[in-house]
């Protein structure tokens, strides 16, 4: 049995596959990431978008991707989130101790200013 029932060739194929509600949230988070970390390279890993500098910086995990822990909404994960001071207490511990995550259920719920700050910190840590 195949671990992942779908294999996307690229992020555009993933975005086309997503339900509209998740697609809107995913693209909003993606825009924030690419705006804050314009040098980030976007690549699929585990069939979801990961963003790389020197190493993995962050990822977006839509709930309809069946092999993840996010079952609804769209999660953003900071790969080295445990190193980031989060004065907003926005992020939560992920399933791996070094990852922090937050799931959003609508674009309105995304705290853009706070997320931009945390992504800036994640990019700064990646450069050091």
C-alpha positions in Angstrom: 0.0 0.0 0.0 1.2 3.4 -0.9 1.9 5.8 2.1 0.7 8.8 0.2 -2.3 8.2 -2.1 -1.5 11.3 -4.2 1.8 12.5 -5.6 2.0 16.1 -6.7 4.6 17.2 -9.4 4.8 20.7 -8.0 3.1 23.3 -5.8 0.8 24.4 -8.5 -0.6 20.9 -8.9 -1.1 20.8 -5.1 -2.9 24.1 -5.1 -5.2 23.0 -7.9 -6.1 19.9 -6.0 -7.0 21.7 -2.7 -10.6 22.5 -1.8 -11.3 26.2 -2.4 -11.4 27.2 1.3 -8.0 25.6 2.0 -6.6 27.0 -1.3 -7.4 30.6 -0.2 -5.8 30.1 3.2 -2.8 28.3 1.7 -2.1 31.0 -0.9 -2.5 33.7 1.7 0.1 32.1 4.0 2.3 31.5 1.0 2.1 35.2 0.0 3.2 36.2 3.5 6.1 33.7 3.5 7.4 34.8 0.1 7.0 38.5 1.0 8.9 38.1 4.3 11.5 35.6 3.0 11.8 36.4 -0.7 15.0 34.4 -1.1 13.2 31.2 0.2 13.2 28.3 -2.2 9.8 26.6 -2.4 9.9 22.8 -2.8 7.5 20.0 -2.1 8.4 17.7 0.7 6.0 15.1 2.0 3.8 16.5 -0.8 3.3 19.9 0.9 5.2 23.2 0.4 8.4 23.7 2.4 10.5 26.9 2.2 14.2 26.6 2.4 17.2 29.0 3.0 20.3 27.2 4.2 17.9 24.6 5.7 14.2 24.1 6.1 12.6 27.3 7.4 8.9 26.6 7.4 6.1 24.7 5.7 2.4 24.9 4.9 0.3 21.9 5.6 -3.3 21.9 4.3 -5.8 19.7 6.3 -7.0 17.8 3.2 -3.5 16.4 2.7 -4.4 13.0 4.3 -1.0 11.9 5.7 -0.4 14.8 8.1 -1.6 15.6 11.6 -3.6 18.6 10.4 -7.1 17.3 9.6 -8.9 20.6 8.9 -7.8 24.2 8.2 -4.3 25.0 7.1 -1.2 24.8 9.3 2.0 26.8 9.1 5.0 25.2 10.8 8.3 26.8 11.7 10.9 24.1 11.4 13.2 25.5 14.2 10.3 27.1 16.1 11.7 26.0 19.4 14.6 28.6 18.9 12.2 31.5 18.3 10.9 33.6 21.1 7.2 33.9 20.5 5.9 37.0 22.4 2.5 36.5 20.9 2.2 32.9 22.1 0.8 32.2 18.6 2.6 28.9 17.8 2.1 25.5 19.5 4.5 22.6 19.7 4.3 20.4 16.7 4.6 16.6 16.6 8.4 17.0 16.6 9.9 18.9 19.5 11.8 21.4 17.3 8.7 22.4 15.2 6.1 24.9 16.2 2.8 25.1 14.3 -0.4 27.1 14.1 -3.6 26.1 12.2 -5.9 28.7 10.6 -9.5 28.1 9.5 -10.0 31.3 7.5 -7.9 34.1 6.0 -9.4 36.5 8.5 -7.9 34.6 11.4 -4.3 35.0 10.2 -2.5 37.6 12.4 -0.4 38.9 9.6 1.8 41.3 11.7 2.6 38.6 14.2 3.2 35.9 11.6 5.5 38.2 9.7 7.6 38.8 12.8 7.9 35.1 13.5 8.9 34.3 9.9 11.5 37.1 10.0 12.9 35.5 13.2 12.9 32.0 11.5 14.7 33.5 8.5 17.3 35.2 10.8 17.9 31.9 12.6 18.3 30.1 9.3 21.0 32.6 8.3 23.0 32.2 11.5 
